[in-house]
Amino acid sequence: MAPRFHSPEDVIEVLRERTASRGAMTDFAEVSGVSKSYLSELIAGKKTAPGDAVLRGLGYDPTPHYRRLRRGQ
């Protein structure tokens, strides 16, 4: 089975779920080394691409992946 690639929107949805409970955003921000306001901007859609610290904090590899297109695309 081919690996599944996740979009930034997928990752932000995971962040939204992970930080939904009271105090979870503050805890995640501290552990990940990012500001709570940065996380809020991601969740609100003001920022569209999570940075490496957020990706690592959620268990994602921050390395970009590329998929080769078929000829003619």
C-alpha positions as CSV (number, residue, x, y, z in Angstrom):
1,M,0.0,0.0,0.0
2,A,1.3,3.4,-0.9
3,P,1.9,5.9,1.9
4,R,-0.8,8.4,2.5
5,F,0.2,12.0,2.2
6,H,-1.6,14.6,4.4
7,S,-2.5,18.1,3.3
8,P,-1.9,21.1,5.5
9,E,-5.6,21.2,6.0
10,D,-5.5,17.6,7.3
11,V,-2.8,18.5,9.8
12,I,-4.6,21.6,11.0
13,E,-7.7,19.5,11.6
14,V,-5.7,17.2,13.7
15,L,-4.3,20.2,15.6
16,R,-7.9,21.5,16.1
17,E,-8.9,18.1,17.6
18,R,-5.8,17.8,19.7
19,T,-6.2,21.3,21.2
20,A,-10.0,21.3,21.7
21,S,-10.0,20.6,25.4
22,R,-9.5,23.3,28.0
23,G,-5.8,24.1,28.5
24,A,-4.7,21.8,25.7
25,M,-3.6,24.6,23.4
26,T,-1.4,26.2,26.0
27,D,0.1,22.8,26.8
28,F,0.7,22.0,23.2
29,A,2.3,25.4,22.6
30,E,4.7,25.0,25.5
31,V,5.8,21.4,24.5
32,S,6.1,22.3,20.8
33,G,8.0,25.6,21.4
34,V,5.5,27.8,19.5
35,S,3.2,30.6,20.7
36,K,-0.4,30.1,21.5
37,S,-1.3,32.9,19.2
38,Y,0.4,31.1,16.3
39,L,-1.7,28.0,17.0
40,S,-4.8,30.1,17.1
41,E,-4.0,31.6,13.7
42,L,-3.5,28.2,12.2
43,I,-6.8,27.0,13.7
44,A,-8.7,30.1,12.5
45,G,-7.3,29.8,9.0
46,K,-5.2,33.0,9.1
47,K,-2.1,30.9,8.5
48,T,-2.4,27.9,6.1
49,A,0.8,26.0,6.5
50,P,1.9,24.6,9.9
51,G,5.6,24.9,10.6
52,D,8.1,22.1,11.5
53,A,7.6,22.5,15.3
54,V,3.8,22.0,15.0
55,L,4.2,19.1,12.5
56,R,6.7,17.3,14.8
57,G,4.5,18.0,17.8
58,L,1.6,16.2,16.1
59,G,3.8,13.3,15.0
60,Y,4.2,14.3,11.3
61,D,7.4,14.3,9.2
62,P,8.0,17.9,8.1
63,T,9.8,16.8,5.0
64,P,7.9,17.7,1.8
65,H,7.0,14.7,-0.4
66,Y,6.7,14.8,-4.2
67,R,4.6,12.6,-6.4
68,R,5.5,12.1,-10.0
69,L,2.8,12.9,-12.5
70,R,2.0,10.7,-15.5
71,R,3.3,11.9,-18.8
72,G,1.1,14.6,-20.3
73,Q,-0.1,16.0,-17.0
